[in-house]
Amino acid sequence: MREKEFDVVIVGSGAGGGAVAAELGPLAATGARVAVLEWGPKVREQEFTGRELEMANRLYFDRGGVLTRDMSMTMAFGKGYGGSTVVYTGTSLTIPPQVVTRWNVPGLEAEDVLARSEKYLRQNNVHLLEEPLLNDNNRLFREGCRRLGWTVEQFPINVKGCLGAGLCNLGCPNAAKQGTNRVQLPAAERQGVQVVTNCKVERIEESACVVTVRNESFGEPSGWEPGEYRVKAKAIVVAAGAVNSPALLLRSRLPVELPALGCYFTAHPALILVAQHERPITNYSGHPKSFYCDQFAHSKRFLLETCMYFPFTTAKSLAGFGADHSRLMSGMDRLQMILALALDDSRAENRVTIDAAGNAVVDYRLSEPVLDALHEAMKASARIFFAAGAARVHAPAGSNFLIEASERHRIDELIPRSGVKPGKVSIVAAHLMGGCRMGTGRGDSVTDSWGRVHGVPGLYVADASLFPACAEINPYVTIMALADRVAEGVRNDLSAPPASRRAE
């Protein structure tokens, strides 16, 4: 086994890892050895083809089809240089201050999180998309909400020179989306941070990582020769995502017991809903996600967002098979789509574990409150579709495959709660959070408010797994804000005398 040595090792290159890398860039520029170890490859520009199955294989774990243990929910998360920021739509909201207050983490103040969030809004060129660039799918959602008298807001997004390819979830082919692959990682590398791709971290040992380098058949080869390495570091920052970060710590040799490790996983369980118009609409051209409705976030615990997915993903989101399914899919140029997200509670039993081989396994039970929220969201989406002029709506829990516009007054009857159950409706995890939650001590949390793992000096977490509960919004910017805090903590700890470094 070969050996390498660094001052800081960052595991993962997504929103959390990329932000930490950029913030530690000045250390690298003054001689510190900083490395980012990324499991996936760096996909070449010409390899962003926009072909759904091809890009799913190149950019996602298990081609975007990771399932919970009971197979009731699909989880899609990125793998590669830039992590999930490569396949994210770029929506960039700041977390509501009351959510941070409800998290109740000593030392974590909403004002600080928001100030750091603003920094990344500026850094990532976040702005509202201009009206001429909005497609019909997005305009129809806005019109439907307004006709119903419901609040509708536009998503600010992190693009520069967007050409409206509509391929955000398959990796932008025009280099417009300002993910960590375009902003933070190149900035870090310019200052001397080394990014090593095709490098899987198998486990963490005392002040070291054990990794395996293995090149893919696509993307740039790793900067390290294939094989096994023991990588020593004074500080290790785990930013591998809400599934892989807890799994990595669970299969590592930590010197303390952390009963909350892997627990309190949340996912914003979601439904992809469709309606058909009588005329073709622009849906695949233009940015896919421009508006959201949080009218029912507090009363019924769901959010609604515009979305547009590709044929395979759309097909699996519909109920049933056969002629009705085929007819709906054959008219995709007339489909309007809405993503309905349930705001799930953090429960200890919803957790990331590992199997005998050390692979991540997610145990997640879709609770009755979550299913209630998805039911209400399905009915609300149907009302938006019809208010926007749709001819028919497909509700996966519906009594019939399609609800015609003439039946719109019977939505409550035609979409029964009994139809919303695991296995009957295709549920996807919209945003993966929790598993290494922040808190006060080892009994009910994994880290403190600065991402320091309790009882393990030099070990940190810097991604969405830090969230004590769901963010109640798209979490991208909040991940970066918390990672910014972690980077500050790493800098301070490295400059402190060894005897004074924290070990709870």
Residue, then its C-alpha position, 0 to 999 in steps of 0.5 A: m500500500r502506497e502512502k501519501e501525506f497532506d495537511v488537510v484531506i477533503v472527502g467529496s467535491g460537491a457543494g460541501g467539499g467544493a466550498v471547503a476546498a475553495e476556502l482552504g485555497p489560501l492555505a494551499a497557496t502559502g504551502a499547506r498540502v490540501a487534497v480533495l478525494e473524489w470517488g467519481p471521475k472528472v467528465r470531459e466537456q465533450e462527454f456531456t452528451g445529454r443522453e439520459l441513460e448515458m449521463a445517468n451512468r456517468l454522473y450518478f451513483d447506481r445510475g440514479g436508481v439507488l433504492t431504500r432497503d424496502m424499495s419504497m423510495t428512489m434516491a439520486f445523488g451525484k458522483g464525480y468532479g463537482g458531486s451533485t452540483v453537476v446534476y442539480t438544477g441550480t436553484s439557490l434559496t437561503i434557508p428560512p431563519q426560523v428553520v435554523t432556530r428550530w434546529n436548536v444547535p448551540g452556537l449556530e445562529a441564523e444570521d451567520v448562516l444567512a450571511r455566509s449564504e449571501k457570499y455564495l449567492r454572489q460567488n455563484n452568480v445567482h439571479l432570477l432568469e429573465e422572462p423571455l427565457l421562461n418556458d411554457n412549463n414554468r409559465l403555466f405553473r405560475e398562471g395556475c397558482r395565480r388563478l387559484g390565488w396561491t403564492v408563487e415565487q421564482f427560483p433564483i438560479n446559479v447560471k451564467g450564459c444559460l442557453g436553455a438546453g434543459l439538461c440540468n439534471l444530466g450535466c449542463p453541456n454549455a458550462a453555464k451552471q455554476g456548480t463547484n465544478r465551475v467555480q469553487l474547485p477550479a479556484a481551489e486548484r489555482q491556489g494549489v489544492q490537489v483534486v484527485t478523482n476516481c478515488k474512493v475513500e474506503r475508511i478513515e483511521e487515526s489521522a489517515c484515510v485508506v483509499t482505492v484509485r480505479n479509473e473509469s472507461f470515461g472521464e479524465p484518468s485520476g492524477w494518481e496511479p490505480g491502486e491502494y493508498r494510505v493518506k495521512a492528514k492532520a485534518i480530514v473533512v468528510a463531505a461525501g453526501a448524506v448517504n455516503s458520509p454516514a456510511l464512511l464513518l460507520r465503516s471507519r475505526l472511530p475511537v468513540e461511540l456515536p449512537a446518532l451516527g446515521c440516524y435522523f435521515t430526511a429526504h423531502p420524499a417527492l412525486i413527479l406529477v404530469a398533466q397533458h395539454e391539447r397543444p404542444i408546449t415548450n417544456y424540454s427547452g429552457h431551464p426546467k425549474s423556475f417557480y415554486c409554491d410554498q402556500f401549504a408548507h406550514s399547514k399541510r407540510f408540502l412544497l410544489e415546484t416546477c420540473m421537467y424530467f426525461p423519458f425514462t424518469t417520467a415513465k417510471s413516475l406514472a402509475g401502471f403500464g399498457a395503452d394509457h401509459s403509452r399514449l401519455m408518453s407518446g405526447m411528451d411535448r404536451l406534458q406539464m410537470i410538477l414536483a411535489l415534496a413532503l417536508d418530512d420530520s427527522r426520526a431516529e429510525n430513518r437512518v443510513t446503515i451499512d451492510a456486511a460489505g460496508n456498502a451504504v443502506v438506507d432504512y427509511r419508512l414513509s410515515e403516515p404524515v408524509l403520505d398525507a402530505l403527498h396526498e394533499a400535494m397531489k390534489a393541489s397539483a391537479r388543481i394547478f394543472f387544470a387552472a393552467g388549462a390542462a386537458r387531463v391530469h395523471a394522478p398516480a393515486g387516482s381511481n382512474f389513470l387520467i382525470e379529465a378537465s370535465e371532472r375537475h370538480r371531483i378531484d377530492e373524490l377521484i384522488p383518494r388517500s387510500g391510493v397513496k401508499p408505497g409500491k403504488v406510487s413512485i416516490v423519489a427523494a428530492h433532497l438527502m439530508g441528515g445522518c451526521r447531525m449537529g448538536t450538543g454531544r455524543g448522545d444525540s448528535v455526531t458533530d458540534s455546530w462547526g462540523r467537528v466530530h465529537g471525540v475525534p480531533g481533526l475529523y469534520v463533516a461538511d455536507a447536508s448530513l449535518f442538518p439536524a432536520c430537513a431544510e424545508i427548502n432546496p438545501y444547496v446554498t445552506i450546505m455551502a454556508l455550513a461548509d464555509r463554517v467548517a472550513e473556518g473551524v479547520r483553519n482555526d484548529l490547525s493554527a491552534p497549539p495541539a494541546s488546545r484542540r477540541a476533543e469532547 
